[in-house]
């Protein structure tokens, strides 16, 4: 394992994999095709389509040169094999060299074919040509894409070379070797898959992977998938039977013990931004559920818990007024200490009349929480927005 050729092989293998798939560390160090050839590629903001015509071609050529680079490196790492002399090199290495030379040759031929007729044969140009008007060509469509990409209101997410971009007219997916393009009015969007993973290496929280299938209605437009990795909330945010069974612990004043693991839900702010930018509706396949922000999840859970709490009967002489929080609906909740006896625990009796609706009370409760500790939200106690008497979720009673 200490021989120079083994050490070089392992090191080069790690480098090749990272150079092709480009982790965050390589992006930070500038070891990417986009950065190394930035002078020739130009600016993506100035000319999106020409930039990616060159980028995809350069990426294909650079990646095809990796086997040849390995052979050249082995000429020095394993000098005893005499790899630099084709006649004396082992037969297996001669075959490897043939392969290493053939790959960039094929890549160069493909790139030359793409570049003919002002890049009209490139896959990106062929896709754009499908949207060209009879009296124009694909460059006119490319100009429209360039213009919309320069606008600041576009939706864009992902690392360079692996991004999703949505403008007013176009839905685009940038991958290592090509760029998928579809016109918004010409696509059907469907959420086809939802995968949940226990841990994200970036946030140390569970994540959910959403797959959106983008299918064009025009013939010749190739369908593609968009994937989003979204952070999930920790335990305690799901209105599940497990969490409902944990409520007696809160009633006994155990508080944080409510943070037992439960079902995790998606907290996808990017998905909401995408929906705002897209004109076509996003349909969901069977058994695929998309959840929005952590705050929306909490409000949903908050409302479900209040429904099982004891209700409060309003005296006949008292008339419910508009909620002082939103002034849109009538007050619908009253704070009544029901979690423990009157003299026990941290919660206090609130003597305010019903002045808040359920949604505004839930938003107030959520606003007093630590955003970094969502697992403690349900078990926490907050002051009444009016009299500052402390209460928990079990003390929020619906008005009847």
N, C-alpha and C positions, 0 to 999 in steps of 0.2 A: 504493500500500500504506500510505501515511501518512495517508490521509483518515480523519476521525473515524468514519465509518460502518463502514469496513473494520476498523478497530481494535476498535470496539465489537462488531462481529459475531464476530470471532475470539475476543475475550475472553468474550463471552456463550456462545458455542458450547462453549468449554472448561469454563465454569462449569456449563452445563446438563448436559453429559456427566458431569462429576464429581458433580453433585448427584444425578443419577439412579443412577449406578453406584457412587458413594461410595467413593473410594479411602481408604487409611489416613490420608492427610493431612487429608481432610475430616472423618473420624471424630475425629481428634485435635483439630481446630479447632471441633468441635461443629456443623458445617454439615450436619446431617442432619435429616430430618423428626422423628425420634424425639427429638432434643435440642431443636430449636426449639419443638416443641409438647409438651414433656414435662409441662407443667402440666396440659394437658387430657387427654393420653393416660393419665396415672397411672403406676402401677408394674407392670411385667411380673411381678415376683415375687409381688405381692399378688393379682393377678387376671390370669392369663395370657390366658385367652380374651377377656374384655372389652377388655384392652389391645390385642390384635391385631385385634379387630373395629374399633376406632377407628384403629389405626395404618394398616391397609390402606386404609381409607376416606380418611384424611388424606393418605396418600402418593399415592393416585390423584388427588385434587383438586389437590395442590401441583404434581405433575408436569404436569397438564393446563393449569396456569396459566403454564407456562414460555413458550409462544409469545406469549401476551398480554404477559408481562413484556418480551419482546424488542421487541415493537411499541412499548410505552411508552418503552423506552430509546432506540429509534430516533427517536422524536419529538424527543428532545434532541440525539442524536448527528448526525442528518441534518435539522436544522431547516429547511434550504432546500427540502425536499420537502413541507413543510407537512402532515405526517402527522397532526397534531393536528386538522386540519380535514378531515372526511370528504368534503366536497364537492370539495375541491381536491387531495386525495391521488391519486396515480396509481392506475389501475385494478388493477394487480397488487397494490398494497398494500391496496386495499380488499378484495380477495379474501382476502388473508392475514389481515386483521383479522377477516373473517367466520369464517375457520377458527379463529383464536385465541379468538374468543368462543364458537364452537360447542363446542369441546373441553371447557372447564370446565362448560358447560351440560349436556352429555351426562354428564359425570362427576358433577355434582351430582344429576342425575336418577337415576343408578345408585345413588349413595350413599343417596338418599332411599328408593329401593325396598328396599335392603338393610336400612335401619333400621326399616322398618315391622314391626309386631307384635313389638317388642322384639328386633330384629335377626334374626328367625327366617328371613329370606330371604337372609341373607349366605351365601356359599359355605362358610365355616367352620361356620356353624350347620347348614347342610344336611348337611354331612358328619357332624357329631356326631349329628344326628338319626337317622342310619342305625344307630347303636349304642345308641339309647335303648330301654329296655324298654317293653312295651305300656302299662304303668300310669304311665310317667313321660314327660318331654319332654327336649329337647336340653340344657336348662339343667342337668339332673341329671348328664348326661355331662360338660358343661363344668365343673361343680364338681369332678368326679373328676380331670379334667385339671389344674385349678388346684391341687388338693391335691398331686398327684404332682409337679408342676413345682416346688413349694416345697421338696421333699426334696433334701437335699444329695448323695444318692447317684445322682442322675440323670447321664446322659451328655449333654454339650452341647459343641459345637464350632462355630467359625465366627464371623464378625462379626455385630453386630446387624443384623437385617433379612435375613440370609442364613445361617441356622444349621440344624444338625441336632441334634435333641433326642430322646433315648430315655429313657423312664421304665420303671417295672416293667410297665406295661400298654400304653403308647403309643409309636409311632414317628412323629415329627413333623419336617417340613421347613418352615422359615420362609423365605419369599421376599419380594420387594419388594411384591407385590400380593396375596398370599394365603398361607394356611397349610395345608399338606397334613397330614392326620392319618390314621393307620391303627392298628388294634389289633394288638398283637403276635401274639396267637393266631389272627389272621385274615389273615396276610400270608405271601407267598412271597418270599424274598430271593435274588437272583441277581446275581453279579458278571458284568456283561455286557461290560465294556470295560476295557482297561488301556492307557493311553497314556503313553509315556515322553518326557520333554522334557530337553534337554541342560542347561539352566541355570535355576535359580530366582533371581528378583531379590532374594529375602529372604536366602537362605543361600549363594548362589553355588555351589550343588551341583545335580547333576541331580535331577529330581523325577519322580514317577510319579503319574498321575491315574487313580484307580479310580472306576468307576461301578457302583453297586449299585442294581438295579431292585427297587423295592418294589411288589408287586402284591397288592391285597386280593382275598380270595376271595368276599366278600359283593358282591352286585350293587349298583352305584351308587358304590362306592368307587373313586375315580380313582387309577390307578397314578402313581408318581413316581420320580424318580431321585435318589440321594444320591451326591455326588462328594467324594472325598477327595484332597487334594494332599499327598503324602508325600515327604519328602526321601530321596534315594537315596545309598548309599555311593559314594565315589569309586572309581577303578579299583583292582584288586587284591583284590576281595572275591568274585570269581566263580570257581567251579571249572571254568573253561573251558579249551579246548585252548591258547588264547593264553597263559594264565597258566602252564599246565603246561610250555609250551615255554620260559618264562622261568626255570624252576628252574635250569638249568645256570649262569645268571648268578650266582645265589646261591651255588651250589656253588663258584664261582671266587672268592667273597668280595666280589662287587660290591655286595651288600646292597641299598641303596635303588634300584638300577636295576630291581628287580622291580616298581616302581610304574608300569609301563607301562599304558596304557589298556586296560581289558578291559570285559566286560559289566557293567552296573550292575544292582543289585537293589534292591527296595523295602525301606525301613526305616520301617515304619508302626506306631508305638506306638498311635496312635489306633484303628487297625483292630483291634488286640488288645483294647483297652478296649471297643470297640463289640461285639465278639463275646461278651465276658463279660456285657454287659448284655442282649443279645438272647436271647430264648428260642427263636425259630425258627432253624434252621440256615441258613447262608449257602452257597448252591451256587455253583459256578464254571462259567461257560460254557466251551466248548472253547477251548483255547489261551490261557486267562487264568490266570496263575500269581501267587499272592500270597505274598510273603516277609515274614517278621516282622522282629524287631529286628536291628540290626547285629551284636549279640553272637551271636544265633542263626545268622546267616549265617556269621560267622567260625568258629563251632564246626563247622558243616557243612563248610566249606572245610578247616579244620584236620584233621578226620577223613579227608577224601578224600586229603589229602597224606600223612598217616601211612600210609595203605593202600599207597602206592607206595614207601614207604621200605623199606630192608632190615629183615627181622624179627630178633628176638632169641630165641635158644633158651635156655630155662631149664634149668639143670642138673637132672638127675633127683633129686638130693639136696635140692633147694630147693623148698619148697612155697609157692605164692602165697597171700598173705593178703588180707584185705579192704582195699579202698582206704582210706587214712587220711584222705582228703578227704571222702568221702560215707558211708563204712562200709556201703554198700548193695551194691556189686558187688566182684568180685575185681580186684586190680591187673592191668592189661592192657598197660602200656607201660613201657619202660626207656629211659633216656637213654644213647645210645651215639654218640660223635662219629664221624659218617660223612660230614660235609660236606667235610672237608679232611683232610690228613695230621695226625697227632697233634700235631706241633709248629708247625703253621701256623694262621693266622687267630685270631680272637677267641674262638671256641668252645673249651671245655675238656672234658676227659674227666670224666664223672660215674661214681663208683664205688658209688653207692647201689643197693641191690637194688630190684626192681620194687615200688613202694608206691602207685602212683597209677593210676586208671583213665583211659581216654582222654578222657572228658568233663571230669573234674576237672583234668587236665593242660591241656586246651584253655582252660578257664575261668581257670586260673592264668596262662597265657600272655597271654590277652586282658586280664586285670586289670593287667598291667604295661605296657600300651600307652597312648599319648597319645590320648584320645578325639577330639581335634581333628585328628588325622593318621591316619585309618584306611588311607590309601594306603601307609603304612610298616609296617603290622602284620606282614605276611607276611615281610618282609625283616629284621625286628628279632631281637635276641638278648636273652634274659632269664635270670636266675639260676635254678638248680634250687631248687624250694621247700624242699628238705631241706639240701643241702650248699652251695648258692649257686654251683655251677659254671655258667658261662654256656653256653647252648645255643641253637640255632635250630630251626626246624621240621624241618629235614632230619635232626636228631639224635634225633628222637622215633621209637622203633622199637616196633612192636607185638610183644607177647610171644606166642611160639608154643610 
